[in-house]
Amino acid sequence: MMQKVWKEAAILLVIAGGIWYFFAQVDIFPDEDALQISIEHEEVLAEKLNEVFERTFEPVEDSTALQALDVVVDRLMANMEPTDYNYHIHLVENTDVNAFATLGGNIYVFSGLMKFAETPEELAAVLAHEIGHCEERHVVNKMATELGMTILLSIMGGDASLAQELYGSIVANVFSRNQEAEADQFSFDLMERSGLSPTAMATFFRRINRELGSPDEKLEFLMTHPHNNSRIRAAIEFELPDDFEARSFDIDWERAVEGL
Amino acid sequence: MSEYQLIPQPEEIPIREREDAMGSYMMMFAAVGAGLPFPFLNLVASLIYYYINKAKGQFVKFHLVQSLLSQIPVTLINSVAVVWGVSLFISSTPVSSAFKGYLVMALILNIAYFIFSIVAAIRARRGEFYYFPVFGRIAFHQVFKEVESEDVYVGPINQPPA
């Protein structure tokens, strides 16, 4: 009798495990992202948006800063998995500590952020996070949700005033908690592949908390952004392989940001 | 000699016992609604029902044990789903495909469990046995196994006055 019990239990376990495995492989609840705008359409939209951003922001012309940025970007790009995007990182004049991804792989970095970063690794952490938003298609999905496809199609058709409407939404850089966590996870993986420790993200956020103030941690539950402290924890807790060796950038950072 | 005691046939089982046996499955339905966010509630309700009714004969006890035992893995699976889901939410971790797969597995098992319970409740009301995979055998073994008495007969205790 008990032998049959074990046999039946084993069959049930195999069935349950099989169902679990099967449905973990077949994503039957795709993230909202799936309705989607094609990469080609996204690039058309990106062009319209870039026109707005070019009118709004002055590009940084300091060649030392631009060269340093290129070194950081090149390291990340060399370690990216194949991507649909052709990334353009724009360094623009603005004293705010901010960076945001727009469409079609365009990422805007404020000179204030580059200056606030104390090491190139910290800048790499922020860039990797923004690349994560692009790769996960958060920006384009957010727009599709907020504005609807009709408006996006009008912008593609050349309605410049609508492109201006998108500007505020993009610079505000607000994503859901899940999306922020996804972008963080992406950035930790990319940093690891690039020989950079994700702790740079933790250092950066700690300084933001210290110098720019951090909202009350208890409010995090109500906020869309995971609080900086959660992100610091996630960066510190990210498990690096035993044989991981950090390769620091060969950049004189103080000199690089001097002219900003 | 058989390892197990004789099984009562439907005509030997009074209506009252049939209803109590059916109740062990209905208890689960009543409690599961309230217990969904706290999956252990239905297990607690079933435990109470078990202790109240376990002395009402082997037929009732079999269904009580089967219902109770089969709820343990379902409760554990649902608890894991709740704890996993809440921890993902609190830590803002993206929902993984492993979690989505687990939810579907839990849903399918719960549906299967509901169907088995409904069938068992109907059969119990008719005075019949219905064996769940695994738990049917364990419950049967628990309730109907022959117990060899260790008492040694020492003669009648009450005697006429000497």
Interface residues (C-beta under 8 A of the other chain):
Chain A: M1 M2 K4 V5 E8 A9 I11 L12 A16 I19 W20 Y21 F22 F23 A24 Q25 D27 I28 F29 R177 N178 E180 A181 E182 Q185 P226 S230 A234
Chain B: E3 S91 S92 T93 P94 V95 S97 A98 K100 G101 Y102 V104 M105 I108 L109 P133 V134 R137 I138 F140 H141
